[in-house]
């Protein structure tokens, strides 16, 4: 059974995830429209609404431009002068070694020197100078390099650095061949003292890219996006896609991201329900209801963003219905999911996310105390005001013109009112379809003008009066133990409607009439009394009472024993009497509310027979009845605790004591004595036109 229930939950939530993924990925499917870049538009394309979107291609181009404009970062090269010195000394040593090689003739020596890179004047100087001259040129070059390399030199500064070599060498008095060779040494050893820091440069460019705000493009309503005969460009296509007039090219990365987002959100929803809303998690109907409303809200959001106006999202209608049909906590969590999905559909547009979230939460808060269905429409106005305030603030923050900001606020108000109308119209159908009994439905059932209660008032007034007394007791006890007082009161109103079929068979309706049970055998009387349960269930079906209310009819008796007729049978029969023939069919109370009604029904009937009622006598009576029901096993299948029973006893006692409080005895005054006393008072007053009597 548990596996089957888990499979059902997986199927329900899996279907929701698939629906969210399909709706979210729709805009990333390949385009089948003839409008594509490079094609001549066959007609004018006019924007059906105002839309603002992020042009990611232009944004990326701008970011690349800004990043390219960031100059590279440099870092110092340690030991640049020392390495230059070593290179110069190695070159000088190579020249001297070649010159000392006696096996080389002049031509061979010149060829070997050319391999070192010596040319023209430097080559001739390397041959003409003696050893001391080469060494002097070497030292002059080293000194010049230390001087030049003491300053920062970037790779692009090398040309300028080479231009400094000759002036520095001339300052040392070098001329002719010595100057030419020293120049060659210095230029070969010259190198940058700064090199590009690739890591830091990339970091700076990434920071510059991140600092570029997305390029937002606004397309106004009735603006001609593409004119007839105009070649469709990529800019045109982006505007058309933002308007939802054409699907975009296949973007599997974004489609995969949307699918992943849908799976993550549904997984979060499942985790939240399993941990914090177990009643909803274990109820397949409520899971289907939640999935249906979320799915429809997502579809409506998608259509609003692409076809109508982004601020006309129906998310508040869904959260209002969830708050009424399930509970506000589930509705608030659903508001978060819907706000995230609205952001996914809008590009994302942070303002739309904020407005959607504010509106959805306002929908939850606005229905906390509703008592009539029309209150949902008024709640829609509150949602509209909240959405308008959020839209106005978002537009002003983004720098939109004041006129556009107030137009958005007006759309927000219209969207809230529309959500209220949608919620009002959908609520009764969802109640019937999913068998959910809302406080609104219970309040409607509690109205004395309900047809079944009107029949009870007219055809069984004694039962109706008894029902009202029991309802007061049961409601007080339900409040004391934390049960549902409204459900308890409404269930009490209908728990005895089966007595309408034979009202005269019940003592509270036998006003001055003979008791029909005096002429019946106890077993037949028991059958007639027990039949009111079956009759009540039939009337409940006829008047379409919700199951949660109809359950009070059989459960308020449970399988209890009809003691009066059972004892009559014992007195009239000599043989054994089967007590099962005098018990109700049940079932026993399955909820705290039904158990409370059982106890209240018995206590109210018994309390009317108490002579000289006092608080102690009433409390003892209540305790005895509760103890008898407990020992008879009638409370075995509900989750009332002993502490709850004690609180119920105190609640019953307190209310019964107030019902049976002692009355003030008024003195009996005859009508004649009252008339004479009145005449004496009037005779003592002067009457206009009549002389006042002064004597006997």
Secondary structure by P-SEA (a helix, b strand, c coil): caaaaaaaaaaaaaaaaaaaaaaaacccccccccccccccccbbbbccbbbbbbaaaaaaaaaaaaaaaccbbbbbbcaaaaaaaaaaaaaaaaaaaaaacccccaaaaaaaaaaacccaaaaaaaaaccaaaaaaaaaaaaaaaaaaacccccccaaaaaaaaaaaaaaaaccccaaaaaaaaaaaaacccccccaaaaaaaaaaaaaaacccbbbbbccccccccccccccaaaaaaaaaaccccccccaaaaaaaaaaaaaaaaaaaaaaacccccccccaaaaaaaaaaaaaaaaaaaaaaccccccccaaaaaaaaaaaaccaaaaaaaaaaaaaaaaaaacccaaaaaaaaaaaaaaaaaaccccccaaaaaaaaaaaaaaaaaaaaaaaaacccaaaaaaaaaaaaaaaaaaaaaaaaaaaaaaaaaccccaaaaaaaaccccaaaaaaacccaaaaaaaaaaaaaaaaaaaaacccaaaaaaaaaccccccccccccccccccccccccccccaaaaaaaaaaaaaaaaaaaaaaccccccccccccccccccaaaaaaaaaaacccccccccccccccccccaaaaaaaaaaaaaaaaaacccccaaaaaaaaaaaaaaaaaacccccccccaaaaaaaaaaaaaaaaaaacbbbbbbbbcaaaaaaaaaaaaaacccccbbbbccc
